[in-house]
Amino acid sequence: MASCNFYLDKPDKKGFSPIHLRIICDGEQVKVATKEKVVPSDFDKRKQRVIEEADRATIINHYLGQLEQTVKQLFGKSTKKKVTVEEVKSSLIDVVSSYQAHSTVQMVKEQVSLYGKSFAFIDLFAGAGGFSEGFLQADHNNKFFDFIAASDINENCELTHEVRYNHQLGLDMKFLRQDITEPNFLDNLLAQIGDRKVDVVCGGPPCQSFSLAGKRRKYDKKDDLFSHYLEVIRALRPKYFVMENVKGILTKEQGRIAEQILKEMQSIIDMEALPKLTKFIKGMKPSSANSFVFDCIANRLGHEGLKDSELDKVREEYIATMDSYFKQVTPKIADYKTSKTDNCIATIRHGLNLLQRRSRLMKLQQEVIKEKDLNYLDNDAFVNDFNHFIEVLEPETVINKMEEAIDVLEVPKAHRVMVDGFKEGLRIYVSSFDECISRLRQLCSESEAKKLDTLLDEITLYRIDAPFVANSSNYGVPQNRERVLFIGCRKDQKMITSIPATVKEDEKVSVFEALHDLDFLGNNETASNYLDINLKARYNGKTEHMTALLKERSVDGSVNGKEKKTYAQWSRQGRLMSQHDPAPPVYVRNADELAQGRLVHERLPNHQTSNQNETVVKRLEVIRRTGDYKQAQPELIEKGLASEKRNYNVLNPEKQSPTVMTIADDYIHYRVPRALTVREMARLQSFDDSFVFQGKRSTGGNGRKFEVPQFTLVGNAVPPLMARAVAMEILRNIR
C-alpha cells in the first residue's frame, strides 16, 4: 500500500512556497510538483490542505484531493500486479498538466478563419452535442463550420456543452436552455444569435412529437415540437437544414406522418418574397359574397414570418375585426333582449374574449403542462382532468364551441352568408399557411389559380425530394444505427439527396477496434488513465486473428488516405480540426462546481463500471458465453439465474454493435461479464475520448422522466462521425 503527503518547498522571492506531493511505496519514493504555490501561513500541515480563508482555497484543495485520489486508484484495484514509478509519474503529471491548462485557458475565443471560409450553424434539440461535434470535425477545400448556438431543455445538456465548447475549446457558443414551445423561445434564440447569419440548422425533434395535426394531443412537452422547429427555419432562412429522426418515423401512421413532414418542409415560404403574394392577393377580385372570407385569408397570410412579440398584436387585431363583424351580424339574427340573454350568443362573445387573450392563455397552458410533468401525472385519476383543462385553453377548442353555438342559432336565410363568413373567418384564424392557400385557390378563377401556383413555386424557400435512411456504420461508426435524415436545401443552393458512405461494407469498424484498448476494468472499477494491454498474453492462440481486426484508417473511417491511425488512436488523439485545440478533459458534477472551479482532471474520463452483484455477474457470464440471451434461457433457468429483463445484447468483437440506447445494462462486454462504461458507449457512438459527459452517471425511477445523465446523453446522441459526413457533404455543395 502506498502513502502520500503534501509538503511545502522553500518560499520564493515573493514569499510563496511550491506545494509538492510525495509518494512512498515498497521503499520507492516519487516526488511530483503540483505547480501550485501558497503563503506558508495559509497551509495547514496537519490537514495537508490550504486553509479555507486563503485565496482560491476551494479550487486548490479540490485539485490536491484529486491528486490524492489518483494515487489511491493506481495502488487500489488494478489488473496489473505492480504499478511502476514511471506509471505513477505519468498519471500524476497528466492531472497536473490538465490543471495548469485549465487555469490559463481562454474561456472564449473567436472562431476566426485563418485558412478559409467559415459557415455558421446552430444545433436544436442538441442533447450531448453529436451534431455539434461532427460539424466541428468537418473541413473541405478550406471551408469549415462556426458553432454559434445550441438549445435544449435540460440543464445537463447545457452543462456538457458549456464545459466542452466554451471551457475546453474556448468557443463563443451560446446555449439557450428553454422549451422550444414557449412563446418567447424564438425571440430569445434570435437574441442569442444576434446579427450573425445562420447557414445551417440541425436537430432532431423527438419522434413522440409527430402526430397528424390535432388528432392525438397528449399535452406533454413533446407535443408539436416539429412545427416549432420549422418556425425557427422560417425565421432564420438557413441555406440548409438537417432533421434527424428514428427510422420508424417513415412507417408511423402508415407513412402519413412522413408525408406530412415532407409536405410542411416543402411549403416553407420565403418570407422575403411574401410581398409578391400580398400584391397578387390585392390584385384579385372576389365576389361580394366571399369578400369577408377573402379579407380574412389575406389578413391571416400576413401573420407569416412575424416574431412572437409581433404576432400577439396582429392576432389581437384579427379578433378585433371578427368582433366588429359579429356586432354587425348580431342584430340580424336576434333582437336586443335575446342578444343579451341567449346562451349561444354569450358563448360566441365570450369566445372572442378568450381568443383576444390568446397569448395569456398560452402561457397559462404552458404552466399547467409543466405542473403536469413535474407531478408525473400519467395513467392516473388526474391526467384526464388536466388534459381537458389544457385542451379548453386551445384556440381550436374555443372556436369549436363557438361554431356549435352558431349552429344552434336560428339564422334567417337572408343572413346565412354573413354568418357562414363569420364561421369561416374563425376557422381561418387557426388555419395553417397551406390551408389558407387551399381556400384561396378555391376563390380564384381558373387563370388566377394558375398564376397562384406559379407564384407559390417561385416563393417556396426549400427543396427536398424525400427523406433517406443512413446507417452510421457506413460512416466509420462501429455501430449499426439507422436514422432517417431530412435535408432541406434553400432554393439558391445545390440539392443534397444522400450522404455518400465513407467506408465499404467489408471495411466497417468493429467493436474490437473501438474498445480493445479500454478493456482493463472488472466489476465496480474506475480508471482515469489508460493502461497498456498485452494482446498476445490475453488472446493466446488467437492473437494474430484479433490483431488483424485493427486497421489503420483515415479520420472518416476509410482505409484510404494519407494520415492513418487505428480507430482507438483517433479516439485518443481527437478528430477535431487543427484550429480547435482542446484543453485536457475535465469533469464536473453540476454548474455550481464549474463556477467554483472544482474540476476533475482525468486523462480518460467517464470510464467506470457498474457495481453488479454476484448473481448478475454469473447471469451475464452465461449469456456472454452463449452469445445470445434467448439461447441462454434454458441454462439460466437451470442455474437459477433467470431474469425478467426483456433483452441483453452480447457484443460481437468482430462486428458492429447494435443501436446504442440509454441503458448500459442492455449490453454485455464481449470478453468479460459486465455492462459497458459511459466511455465505451461513447466509443461505439464515435465520440472522442476528450469529450466528457458531465453530471450524474445514471439515474432511475422517476428521475428518468426529467433527468439526462451521462448514459442518456450518450445513447440519445447523433454519432459525431455520421454528423461529420453530413457536414462534409454540405461543405461540398454550399455556396
N, C-alpha and C positions, 0 to 999 in steps of 0.2 A: 504494500500500500504506500502511496506517495503522500508526503506532507508539503504544504506550500505556505508561504507567508510573504507579505508585502513589507518593504522597508524603504527608508529614505536614504538617498545618497547625499554627498556634501552639497550645501547650498551654492548656487551660482552667484554672480556679482549683484544680482537684483534681490537676492535673499530667498530664491525659490529652490527647493530640493526635488530632484527627479524621484519618482516612485518606481521601484524595481520589484520584480517578482522572483522569488527564489523557490525552486522545487527540488526536493531531495527524495530519491527513490533507489533502494538497493545500493546505497553508498555512492550513487552518482548524483551530481548536482547540476542543475540547469538554472541560469540566470537570464531573465528577459527584461528589457527596458520597456516600460509601459508607454513612454513618450508623454506622460503627464507630469506636471510639477505642482507643488503646493508650498505654501509657507509652513515650515516645520511645526509652528504652534497650531496649525489647522489640521494636523494629522493625529488621530488617536491611535497610538501604538498598540494598545491592548485590543481594541476592536479591529485594528488594521484597516481603518476607513477614515475618510475625511469627515470632520465634524459638520453637523447639519448647518451651522451658521455660516460656513465658508462659501465663497463664490463657486457656483457650478457644482456644489456638493452632490446633488441628486444624480447628475449626469456621470460624474467621475465614479461615484460609488456603485452605480449600476454597471458601469464598464468594468470595474475591478471585480465585481461579483460574477460577471460573465467570464472573465479570465479564469477565475477560480472554478467555475462550473465546467469550463473546457478541460481543465486538468482532471476533474473528477470523472468526466466522460472518458477521457483517454485511459485512465487507470481503473475504470469500473468495468462494466460489461463490455467485452470485446471478443471478436472471433480470433484475434491474434494472441498468442501465448505471452508475448513480451512486447512492450512499446519501446522503441528506440529513442535515444536522445534527439536524434535528427527529426523524428516524427513529432516529438513534443515541441521542439523549437518551431517547426514548420506550422503546426496548428496554432500556436500562440502568436506567431508573427502574422499569420493571416488575420487574426482578430485585431491585433494592434494596427495593421495596415488599413483595415476596413474602418476602424475607429478614426484614424487620422484623416482618411479620405473624406469621411462624412463630417468631420469637424471643420473642413475647409471648403467643402463643396459649394458651388454656386447653386442656390435654390432655384433660380430662374435665369435661363439664358435664352436669347433669341435664336430661333432656328434660321439663321442666316444662310443663304445659298452661297457656298464657296465654290461649288462645282457645276451648277446648272440651274434649272428651273424647278421651283417647288410648287406643289398644288396642295391646297388646304382641304382637310377632311374633318368631319365630326362623326362621333360614334354614339348612336342612340341605343337604349336597352343594352348598355355596354358590358354589364357583368364584370368579369375579371379583366377584360380587355383583349380578347383574342383577335378581333378585327384590328384594334389599335396596334397591337404588337406586330401583326403581319404586314400592315401598311407601312410601318416604320422600317421594316426589313427590305422593302421594295426599292429598286433603283434601276432605271432603264434609260440608256442614252442621255445621261446627265439630268434625268428627271426623277424627282422623288416626292415624298409627301410630308406635309407640315401638319402636325396634330394640334388642332386649336381648341377643341371642346369635346366633352363627353357627358353623358347623362344616364343616370339610373336612379331607382328609388331607394336603394339600400345603402346604409352607411358603410358597410364593409367593402362594397364595390368602390365607393368614394375613397376610402382609406387605401385600398390596394392601388388605385390609380394615382393618388397623391404621392405615395411612397415611391412607386415605380417611375412615374413620368415627371413629377415636379421635383421630388427629392433626389432620386437616384440618377435620372437622366438630365435633370435641370431644365426641363422644357416649360414654356409659358402656356401650359394647358389648363383650361378652365373646366371645372366639373360642376354640373348642376344636379344636385340631389333633390328631385321633385317628381311627383306623379305627372306623367305627360297628359293626363286627362284633366288636370286642374286648369281653371280658366286662364290663369296668367302664366302658364308654362311657356308658351311661345314668346310672349313679351320678355320673360326672364332669360330665355335662351338667346334671343336676339341681343339683349343687353350684354350677355357674356361674350358673344361673338364680336360685338362692336361693329366697326366699319370694314372688317375683313370679309372678303368674298369666299364663299364655300364652294369648292369644286366637286366634292364627293360627300354624300351622306350614306352611312351604312348602319345596319341594325337589324334585329330580328324580333319583332313583337311576338310575345308568347303565343303558341298555337291555340291556347284556350280562348283567346280574344276573337277568334274568327267564327262568325256565325252569320247567316243571312240576316240582313238588317232588320231589326225589330222582331225577329221570330222567336228568339230564346234569350231573353235578358235575365241574367242571374245577379246582376248588380254587385259584382265584386271588382277588384282593382284591375282585373284583366279584361274588363268589358270594353269592347270597341277601341282597343289600343291602335289597331291598324289605321282607322280613319284619322286618328290624331298624328300618326306617323306621316301620313300623306299631307296633312296640314302643314307640317314642317317642310316637306318637299315643296309644296306650293309657295311657301313664303321665301325659301332660300334659293329656289331655282338652280340647284346644283347641275353640273354638267352630266354627272352620273349619280344614280343612287342604287344601292345594293340592299336587298332584303333577303335574309336567310331564314329558313324555317325547316321543320321536320318533314320528312318525305310523305308522311301521312296527310299533309295538307292537300296533296293532289287528288286524294280519293275521298276526302271528308265531304259528307253530304252528297255522295255520288258525283263528285267532281264539280259541283256547282259553286263551292267556295272558291276554288282556284279560278274558275271562270269569272266570278265576281271581282276577285282581287285584280285579275288582269284587266278587266273592263275599267275598273276605277283608276288603275295606273295609266291606262291608255287615254283616259278622258281628262287628265290634268291639263288645265288650260293655262296658257302663258298669260299671266296677269298683266304683263306689259303690253300685250296685244288686245286686252279686253275692250279698250275704247273702240276697236273695229267692230266688235259685236254690238256694243251700245249704239254706235252710229247706224248699223244695219237695222236694229230694232226700231229706232226712231224713224227710220225711213219706211217702215211697214204701215199699212193702212187696214187695221182690223175693223170688223163690223161693229156697229154701236152696241150690239148685244154682248160682244166679247171685249169691249174696251176696258172695263174694270179688271177683268182677268188678265188682259194683256199688260196693263199697267203694273199689276201685282208681280207678274213674271219679270218685267223689266226692273222693278224695284229689287226683287229677290236676287237677280243675277248681279246686281250692283254690290251685293254683300261679299262677293268672291274676292279673295286676296286681302281683305281688311284684317288688321290686327284685332286681338280680342278687345282691347280698350275702345277701338273704333266701332266694332261690331255692336257693342252694347247700345250705343247711341242710335245707329241706323235701325236696329231691331225695334227699339222703342218707338222710333218714328213710323216704322211699318205698322205696328199695332195701333198707334195713334190714328193712322189713316183708316185702319179697319174699324176702330171705334167710331170715328166720324161717319163712316159709311153705314154702320149699323144704326146710328141715330137717325139717319135718313130713312132707313128701312122700317124701323120700329113703328112709326105712326101708320104705315101702310098695312101692317099685319095685326095690330092690336090697338084698342082705344087706350086713353090715358090711364084709366083705373087699372085695366088689365096689365098694362106695361109696367105698373108699379108693384103689382102683387103676384103676377104669374111666375111660377117656379121655373119654367123653361127660359123665360126671358131673363130672369135673375141669374140663371146658370150661365147664359151667354155673356151677360155684363161682367159677372164675377170672373168668368174665364178670361175675358180680355184683361181684367186687372191682374190676374196671375201671369199672363203672358207678358204684360208690361214690366213685371218684376222678375223676368226670367233669370237674369244674372244672379240675383239674390237667392232665388230658389235653387239654382245650380250649385251655389256654394253650400247651401243647406244640405242638398243631396250628397255632396262630397263628404261632408262631415258625418252624415248618417252612415254612409258606406264605410268610412274609416272606423267608426264605432262598431259597426257590424263585424269588420275584420278583426279588430283588436279584441273583441269579446268572443271570437271564434263561433259566431252564430251560423251554424250549418247543420242540417239534419236534426233540428230540434223544434220545439214548440214555438220558438220566437221568430225563426227565419222568415216564414211566410208573411207575418205581420210587418216585419221590417221591409221586406221586398215590396209589399203592397204600398207602404208609405212612400218608399223611394219612387215607385212607379207613378204614384199620384202626382208627383212633382214634375214628371216628364211633360214637355210641351205637347208631345203626341197624345198623351193621355188626356190632358186638358182639352185639346181640340176634339178628341173622340167624344168626350162628354158634351161639348158644345154642339157637335153635329147631331148627337142623339136628341138633344133638346130641340134643335131646329126641325128635325124630322117629326117631332110630336106636334109642333105648331100647325094650325090650320091656315096655310098661306093661300090667299086668293090667287087664282090662276094668272091674273094680270101682273102680279108682282113676283111670280115664281122665279123669273130670270134674275132679278136683283138678289133674291135670297140664295139662289144657286151660285151666283157670282161671289157672294159673301162666303159661302161654304168653301168654294174653290180657293178663294184668297187665303183662308185659314190653312188649307192643305198645302198651298204653295209656300207658305211661311216655313214649314218644316220639310220641304222637299229638297232633294239633292240637286246639284247642278244638272246632272243628266236628266233627272225627272222634269226639271223646268224646261230644258231644251226639247224633250219629247213633247211636252204640252205646247211649246211654242211652235214646233213643227206642225202640229195639228191645226194651228191658227193661220198657218201660211198658205198662200196659194201654191200651185204646183211649181211655178217659176221661182217663187220666194223660197220654197223648200230646197230646191236645187242649189240656190245661192247660199242658203244657210249651211248646207252640208259641205260645200266648197270652203266656206269661211271657217267652219269648225276644224276642217282638216288643216287649214293654214295656221290656226292659233292653238292647236293641240301641241303641248310642250314636249312630250316624251314619246319615244318609240320603244316598244318592247314586243317581240314576237311571241314568246312563250317562256315559261319557267323551265329550268332544266335541273336534272339531278346530278350532283357532284359527289363523288366518293373521295374522302380525304386521303385514302391510301394511294390515290393517283398523284398526289402532290407531296410525297415524301413523308407522310404521317404514318406511323406504324399502327394504324387503326382503321378498321372498316366502318366508317361513319358516313352514312349517306345523308346529304342535306339538299334541300331544294333552294335554288338561287333565282331570284327575280332581279334582273339588272335593267334598270331604266336608263335610256340614253337620250339626252336632250337633242332636239332636232338639228342642232348645229354641230353635233358630234358623231363620230363613227359608231355604227351599231356593234354591239357585243352580244353574241348569241350563245357562246360557250366559253369555257375556260380550259385551254389545252392542258393535257396531263404533262407532268414533268418527269414521271418515271414510267417505265414499261411494266407490264404485268409480272414478268419474271425478275424485275429489279426492285420490287417493293420492299420497304424497310420492315424487318421482322421485329418481333417483341424482344428477342435476344439481343439484337443490335441496340435496341433502345435502353434495355435495363441491365445488361450483364455487369456493368461496372458499378452498379448500385447494390449488387447482391451480396451484402455483407452484414445484414441485420437478421436477428432472430425475433422471437416474440417479445413484445414490450421493450423494445430498444430504440434509442435515438442516436443519430450521428449528425455531427455538424461539419465533418471533414470527410474527404474521400479516402478510401483505403485501397491499397493495391491488392488485386486478386490474381492468384496463380491459377490460370485456366487449366494448365497441364495437370496440376495436382487435383483440381476439383473434378475435371471431366476425364479422368484416367481411362484410356481406351477410346474415348470419343473426342479427344482434344482437337484433332485435325478437322473432324466434321464440324464441331462447334465454332472453331476459329474461322472456318471457311464462310460462316454466316456473316462475318464482319467485313463489310465492303467499304471502300473509300468512295466518298460521294461529294458532289458539289453541294452548296448550301440548300438548293431546292430538292435534294434527294437523288438527283440523277447521277449516274456513274460516269458521265462525261464531264468535261470542263477542266479548267486549269487548277484552281485551288481545291484540293481534295482532302477530306478528313472523314473519319467514321462518324456515324450519327451521334455517338456519345461524345466525341471530341467537339463536334459543332455545338452540342448542348452545353458543354462546359465552357467553351470559348464565347459562345453567343453568336447570333445571326444578324444582329442589328447592323445598319450601315456604319461605316467607319466614323462618320461625323457624330454618331451617338455613342459616346464613350461612357458607359455606365459606371457609377461608383460601385464599390463592392456591395453585395446584397445585405439588406438589413430587415429585421422583423420587429413589429410592434403589435401589442395586443389590442390597442384601441387608439383613437385620435388623441386622447389626453396624454398617453405615453409618447406619442410622436411630438406633441407640443413641448413636453418636458425634456425631450432629447434622450429618453430611455430606450435606446435602440439596441437590439440584439444582433451582434455581428457574427454571421456564420458564413463560412465558405460554401457549405452545402445546406441550404435551408429546406424546411418542410419535409425532412426525412425521418419520420418516426413511425414505428409500427404499433398496432393496437395491442392492448393487454387482453389476450383471449385465454379463457380458462382451458384446463386440460382436456375437457370433453370436446370443446370446439376444435382444438388443435388436432385431436385424434380424428374427428369428423373430416376436417379439411385434408388430412393426410390420406384417408381412404378415397376421397373424391379426387384428389390430385393424382394419386397413383392410378386410379381407374381411368381418369381423363374425362369423365362425363358424369354429371350429377344423377341423371336418370339411371344410368347403368350401375351406379354405385349404390342405389337404393337397397337392393337385397342384402348386401354386406353391412350397410349402415343399420338396417333393422335387426339383423342377426347380432350385431355387436352392441345394440342399444344406443346407437349414435344418431338415430333418425331425427330430422328437424322439420318443423313446419315451414321453414323458409322456402319460397317458391323456386328460387333458382340460384345456382352458383355457376360462374364461368371459369373454367380452368384455362389459363393462358397457355397457348402453344408457342414455345420459343421460336419455332421456325416459320410461323405465320404472323399475320396481323391480329391484333386484339379485336374483340367485338366492340361495339359502341361503348365508350366510356360514359358511365352515368354518374350520379352524385353519391352513391353509397359504396364505399371501398370494400365492404364485406361481401359484395356481389362477385368479387374476383379473387381467384386463388393464384398465388405465385406459381410459376412453372416448376421451381426447384424445391421450395420449402413450403410447409403447410401454414401459410399465413396470408392475411389480406395485404393489399398494396398500401404504400405510403402515399401522401399527397404528392411528393416529388416524383414517384414512379408513375402515378396517374398523369402528372403534368408532362412527363417524358412521352407517354403514349399520346398525349394531345399535341406534342411538338413545342411546348414552352421551353425556353432556355432555362438553365439552372439558376441564372441570376434573377429571374422573375420570381418574386416572393409573394406567396398568397398570405395575406395578412389576417389578423383577427383570430377567432376561435377555430380550432382544427375541425370540430364536428359538433353536431347538436342532435337533439332527439325530442320526441313528444311534440308538444305544441310549438316548440321553438322552430320546428321545420316550416311552419306557416309564414314566419316573417324574418327569420334569420338566414343569412347567407354565409355559412362558414367556409373554410378552405375547400373541403371536399365538394361542396356545392358550386363554388366558384370555378373549380377545375372542370367538373362534369358538365356544366351548362355552357362552357365557353366554345367559341368557334376556334378550331385548331389554327394557330398562327400560320403554319405553312400553307394551309389551304387559303387563308386570308391573303397571304403573300402572293399566291398565284393569281388571285382575283385582282390584287393591286397591280401586279406586273402587267396583266392584260389591259387594265385601264390605262396605265402609263404608255403602253404601246400604241394606244388609239387616241388618247386625249389630245385635244387641240387647245 
